[in-house]
Amino acid sequence: MLVVVDYGLGNPRSILNMLQKIGAAAVVAGDPAVVAGAEKLILPGVGACRCGGPAKLLTSMSSRMPS
């Protein structure tokens, strides 16, 4: 499953809409268990913001992901 990661920044719903338009099966999720089970991930960007959202998310999720 393709997962668009919702980490509180960016616009994951916009990415999901684009994927649905091209027929891709995808979901938006911020739950570590869903993210861990993903076949592929998309981390939406936020332009020039240097807030480190994706890095912070992956760091915090890594300790909670099932092995």
Number of C-alpha atoms within 10 A of each C-alpha: 14 18 23 25 28 21 20 11 16 18 16 22 15 12 19 19 14 12 16 13 9 8 9 13 11 19 22 19 16 15 14 19 13 15 23 17 14 18 9 12 17 16 18 19 13 14 7 6 10 7 10 10 18 19 12 11 16 16 11 12 17 12 10 13 15 10 6
